[in-house]
Amino acid sequence: MKTNYKVVAFHEQTDCAQFTQEGMEDGIRKNPNRPVSLISLEARQSVDQAVIRGLCFNKFKADITIECKQMPDTDAALVFGELKLVILSERKRCWPDCTLLEKNLPCPLIDGVRYARVDSPGKLCLGDNLKLE
């Protein structure tokens, strides 16, 4: 059985998004070495409902929110139609002055965020299921 990653939201509050080698069109381009950012729905909900707020909670913006049981591993290829995203080894890191780190509290962004490169451009819409290749 293949794992599905259902698209539940885009940062730009749109129904569909086009992806090029540079990332999501009209998306957030903070780092050209990490063209696409993904967050799990569970991590997004944890951030939104957090009482104690981590330093990145207001700063971090994911291109795509996905519903999944577990985030994909490094080098995993997620495909839908022509689109192919490959998960990068780099992960979300903590800032030394983050309240969560100082208080030794867990951060949902550490396990709930992945970065990807676009191996093959394509389109993605809400409700689409990215599949592991």
N, C-alpha and C positions, 0 to 999 in steps of 0.2 A: 504494500500500500504506500502510495506517495503522499508526502506531507503537503498540505495546502496552506497558503498564506493569503487570506482574504483581505483585499483592499477595502478599508472602512473609512478612510479620510485622506485628503491631501492638504498640505499646508495652505494652499491658496483657496481653499473652500470651493473647489471646482468639482464637476462631475467626472471629468477626464483630464489626463495630462499626457503630453507628448514628451518623450525622452530622447535626447541626442547624446553623442559621446561626451558632451560637457555636463550632462545632468538633465534635470527636469526643466523644460522651457518655462520661463518666468518663475523659476524656483529660487532657492537660497543657495548662493555660491560662496560659501565661507572659505573653502579650501579646495583648490582644483584637484588635489590628490584624493579627495573624498567627494566625488560628484553627486552622490545620492545618499541621503540619510533616511533610515527606517526606524520606526519605534513600534513596539508591540502595543496593542490596545490596552493590555493589563498595565504596562508601564505608564502609558498616557493617563489612564484613570488614577493610578497611584499618585502621579505628579499633581493632577488636577485637584485631588482630595487631600493632599498632604497638609497637616497642621504645621509641622516643622518643615520649612522650605529650604531645599538645597540651593546653593549658589547658582547652579545652572537652570533651575526650574523655570525661571522667567526668560532666560537667554536662549536656551536650546529650542530650535524649531526643526522638526522632522519634515522631510518632503512627503513621506508616505507613512500612514499608520496602518498596521496590519494586524489582523486577528489571527492568532496562532497559539499552539500549545507551548512551543519553544522556538526561540529565535534561531535562524540558520547558522551553521558553523562557517568558519573561514573557508574560502574557496568554493562554497556551495553556489551553484548556478540556479537562479530563479527565473523561470520563463513563463511568458504569456504571449501567444501569437509570435510576432516578430521580435518582441522585446526580450532581452536577456540581460539580467543583472548578476554580477558576480560579487559575492561578499568579500570584503577586504579584511586583512588581519588586524588592522587598527581598530581599537575600541574606544568608547567614551572613557575619558579619564577624569579623575577628581582634581579639583584645585585645592592646594594646601589650606586656603582660608575658608573652605566650605564648612558650614555649621554641621552638616551631617558627618563629615570626616572628623571634625574636632570632637564630636560627641560619640563617635564610633557607631553611628547609625547606618543602616543599609540605604543605598541609593538605587531606586528602580531604573535609573538610566544606564547603570553599569551593565546589567544583564539584558536590559530591554531595548538597547540601541545597537544598530549595526550600520556600517557604511558600505557602499557598493560602488562599483564602476559599471558603466554601460558597455557591455560587450557587443550588443546589437540593438540599435535604436528601435523604438516602437511606441505604441500608445497603450495606456492603462486607464481603466475607468473604475469607479466605485463598484464594488461587488465582484470584480474580477478576482480569479484565484491564481496567484503565482504558484507554480509547481517546481519542485526540485527536479533538476535534469539528471 
